[in-house]
Amino acid sequence: MQIRSRAPLRIGLAGGGTDLPSYSDVYGGAVFNATLGMYAYCSIIPTNNGRIKIEAYDNNNSIDVECVSKFDITDENLILHKGIYNRIVKDFNNGQPLSFEMSTSNDAPIGSGLGTSSTMVVAILEAYNRWLGLGLDDYTKAYLAYDIERNDLKLSGGKQDQYSAVFGGFNLMEFKTDKTTVVNPLRVSKDIINELECSLLLYYSGKSRSSAKIINEQIKNTKSNNEKTMDAMHNLKKYAYQMKDSVITGDISGFAELLREGWENKKRTSSIISNVELEKTINFAMQNGAEAVKVSGAGGGGF
């Protein structure tokens, strides 16, 4: 038996950063995003040889060890895979180890700004969900993925990536001050989707980056009520709702304007979101016919 799963990567269109708990727990956040025809993949083959074998083809890492009830996550090699395994065994398998072979891969480089890490977590969780018959619903899967990353593994970041990977499509996501999340799926007409696909170009800067440094600066600026950061964050949240309206009505020029304004405000939340290389690329695009450019995800590189 072989269990296969995949989860879609996403582009953040508006509101990114307001899903950080440092902001959303106080003011409430909103993000508008869409998933792509690009995926994180996971396959599991159950075995009875008392071993755990994991191959991660996207970062050329692997492990092959005797079965354990809990991995040491201070060793950061395959930390996502280990953290998910620990939680599955603890919460859903009575602390009993599992024997299997797992392989994972990704359609985008790690650190690309398309939510690769969180999407991989969702893909792996779904493979366990199918193998063990856990019956997890969408909201439970998304929150569990978030909880593993942010609380078990202490990885910096927000909430949108896990929910977009689980729900897919165009979504307006609201992150409430009571720490709940509401996903509002949008029924976007095929004509509008076609127009957006014809109008958008996804370009890889050639530089992957760790989002943690950028996110930690945003968190610091938010907690200290930095005036420039807070004003920008409030604008980003507002743009998420406005962009939803632009997409629903097919207002492509309004969509482009919000994308452009969103990027300018995003840069005000952290001093390291943009850099000379990114600005050079953005300026080249704008001088050659682009109406708007933004960097997907935290910034600093990627797509």
C-alpha positions, 0 to 999 in steps of 0.5 A: 500500500502507498499513500499519496497526498499533495497540497497547493502552494500560494501567492499572498495578494493582500494583507500578508503580515496581519496574520501574525498573532502579534497583530491579529490577536490585538487588532484582528487580521485579514489576508487575501490569497490564492493557491497555485498549480504548484504543490508540495507532495508526500508519499508514505509506504507502511512497513513492518521492519521497525524502521523509519526512512524519510527522503526529502528530495526538495532539500536532499536530506534523508534519515534511516533509523530504528523506530522511535516514539519521539524524535529529537527536534534540536537536530534541525535536519528534517525538523518539519518531518520529525515534528509532525511525526512526534505530534501524530504519535503522541496525539493519535497513536497512543505514543506507539512508534510507526514503521514506514518509508516517506518521501517528500518533494516540492514544486518550488525552492524552500524559502521562495515566499510561496508558503513551501514549509507550511504547505509541506506540513499540510501535505505530510499531515494529510498523508498520515490522516489518510494512512491512519484514518484520522478523519481530520476536518479542514479546520482541524488540519489547518490549525494542527499544522499551524500549532506544530510549526509555531508552538511545537517547533517554535518557527516564526510565522503567521497563520495564512499558509496552513489554511490556504494549503488546506482549503485551496482556491481564492480565500479571504481569511480573517484572523480574529482577536479571540485567536479563531480563524474564518476562511471565506472561500470565493466563487470567482468566475472562470472568465475573471480567473482566466484574465488574472492568469493572463495578467500575472507573471510569477518570477523567481528572483533566484534567491531563497531566504529565511523569512524568520528574520523579517517576521521577527522584526515585524513582530518587534515593530508591532509589539512596540507600536512602531507608528510607521509599522502599525499604520502600514499594517492597518492599511494592509488589512484594509487592502485585503477586503478591497482586493476581494471586491476587485477580484469578484467584480473583475476590476483588474486595474483596481487589483493592480493598484491595490497590489502596488499600494500593498507592496509599498506598505509592506516595505514599511513594516520591516527594513529588510523586506526589500533590497537593492537586487529586488528593487532593481528587478521591480524597477525593470518590470515597471519600466517595461510595461508592468502595472504593479509588482510585489514580492510574495510572502515575507519578502527579502527574496523568493518569487 
